[in-house]
Amino acid sequence: MSRRLDKLDADRRTRLFESAAEEFAAHGFDGASLNRILEKSGMSKSSLYYYFDDKADLFTTMIERSLAVLFREIGGFDPATLDTETFWGAFEELYRRAIAVVDRNAWLVQFGGMFYRLRNDPGQGSATGRLFLAARKWVTLIIERGQALGVVRTDLPQSLLIDSAMSLLETLDRWVVAHWSQLGQAEKDALPHQHIALFRSLISA
């Protein structure tokens, strides 16, 4: 999130993101109108462009806020607390909690779909890059901790392991977003074990 945005009054910031969420949910990214968002939130266009570069920046920032809410509900996570016994099981448990939160908040899947459509857009997709940079930092910490514990392989360059894990992470996330509405509860419940097993096959020692 832009540092400038931190200076925005909390009530005005809340009105802006609530208005933007309603607009994006109702019309999708392409159909969403900045003018309607401004009208609902009471913010001027000059103020909006002081805090955001464009509609893609506003949407990506809103996704960042949504993920922050998701992670608060899932609970804290510190890679440094992992040991050889808990390493892989901890990720399955986090995934289970995430499934439960998403089940209660279907709009997260809807916004996920919009996010990946934006990411595929050559003209505006660069706005999504900062989310993946943040994810890459976490993946790096996790791989470093796993290697220190002897549960993540060290026979390949660390940068290759990180790139491979990031590719798998994005592939799985895209798949879940695209197929969520077709999955039964038993299939959703099986995802944590199945997907973490893929990571284990890829990077475990």
N, C-alpha and C positions, 0 to 999 in steps of 0.2 A: 504494500500500500504506500502511496506517495506520502512523503513527510509533510507536504503541504496539507494533505487531508486531515492530519492530526490536529491542525489548527482550526478546523471547521467545528463550529458549535455542535455539541453532541446531538441535540434535538434536530437541528437542520440536517445533520449527517444521517440520522435515523430516517427522517422523512424522505430524504433523497433515495436511500437504498430500498426503502419499502416501496416507493413509487417505481423505481427501476425494476424491482423484482416483479411487481404486478404487471408492468408493461412487457418485460421479456417473457414472462410466463404466458401472457395472453396472446402475444404476437410473434414469439420467437425472436432470434437475434436480428435477422434481416428485416422483419416487419416492424420491429420496435421503433418508436419515434422518440427522438430526443426532445422534440417540442412537447409531446404529451407528458414525458417524464418531468420536464421543467414546469409545465403547467400544474401538475399534481403536487409537486414538491415545493413550489413557490420559489424556486431558485432561478436566477437570471442566467442567460446563456454565457455571458462574460464570466460569471462566477464558476459555472461548470467547466469552462475551458481553462480556468486558472488551476483547477484541481485535477483535471483529466485531459489527456491528449485528444481523445475521440471516443466514440461509442464503444469500440473494442476495449479501450483502456478501462472505461467505466464497468463494462461487463466482467472483464477479468478481475478487477478489484472486488466486485461483488462475489465472484466465485471464491476468491481468497477469503473473504469474510465468511462465506458459507462453510468452507472447509475448516476455518477456525472454530465455528460452532460445532461441526461434526467431531473434531478432535477433542473439544472440551467434553462432549457427551461420552466419547469413547473412553476418555481418561488419559492421564499422562503416560509418557513413555520415555525412558532413559536407556539408551543402548549400553551405557556403562554398567548397568545393574544386571545385565545378562550373564549367565554362566553356561558351561557346557551342557548342563541338564535342562536349562530353561530356554535356550536360544531359539530353537525352531518352534517349540510349543507356545512361546510368548507371541509370536506372529500369528499363529492360528487363533489364539484367544483375541487378539486385537481385531483380526478380520471378523470373527464372530460378533464382536460388539458393533463393528461397523455395519454388518448386515442388519442387525437389529435396529440400529439408528436409521438406516436408509429405508427399512421396511415401514418405519413410522413417519418418514418424510419423503414421500414419493417425488416431491419437487427437486430433490437432489439429483435424481436420475434424469429428469427433464432438463435441468441445467447442464448436467454432464453431457448430454447429447448436443446441446447448443455449443458447449465449450469445444467439443471435438470438431464440429462443423466449422467453427471459427478457426481452429487450429489448422484445418485443411485449406483455408483461404489464403492464397499466396499474397494477397494485398494487405490483409489485416491479421494474419495468423501469428505474426511476430509478437503480438501483445500477450500471447499465452506463454511465451518462453520463460518468463520469470517464475511461473509456477513449477516448471520442470527443473529450473536451476535450484529452487528450494528443495524439490524432491531428490535431486541428485546429491545435495549435501547430506541428506538423511541416509541415502543409500550408501554413500561413501563411509559415513560413520559406522553403519551397520556392518559393512564388509570389513572394515578395519577391525572392529570388535570381534567379528567372527574369526578373522585370521589370527588375532591375538589369542583366541581361545582354542584354535586348532580345529574349528568346525567348518571353516570356509577355506577352499582350496587356495594354494599359493603357487601352483605350477604355471599359472598364466599371469601376464601383466595385470596389475590391479586396475588400470584404466580400462582394459578389455572386459574384466569382470563387471565393472561399474556400468559400462556401455551396454553389456549384455543384459544385466539386471534391469536397467532402465527401459530397454526395448521390451522385455517381457512384461514389466510393470504396466507400460502404456498399452500393450496388446491386450492384456487381461482386462484392464480398466475399460478400454473401448468395447471389448466383447460383452462385459457385464452390462454396460450402459445400453448397448444395442439389443440385448436379449432379456433384460430384467423382467419385462412385462410378460414374457413367455415362460418364465421359470416358476415351477411349483415350490412350495415351502421346503420339501425334502431336497430338491435340487439346490435351493439357496443354502440350506444348512450344510450341504456337502462341499460348497465352494471353498471354505477356508482350508480344509485338508487337501483338496485336489490342487488348488492353486499354489499353496505353499510347497506341496510336493514337487511342482514344476521348478520352483526356485531351488529346492534342495538338489534336484537332478542336475541343475545348471551349475551351481556354484559350491555345493558342499564338498568338503575334503574327502 
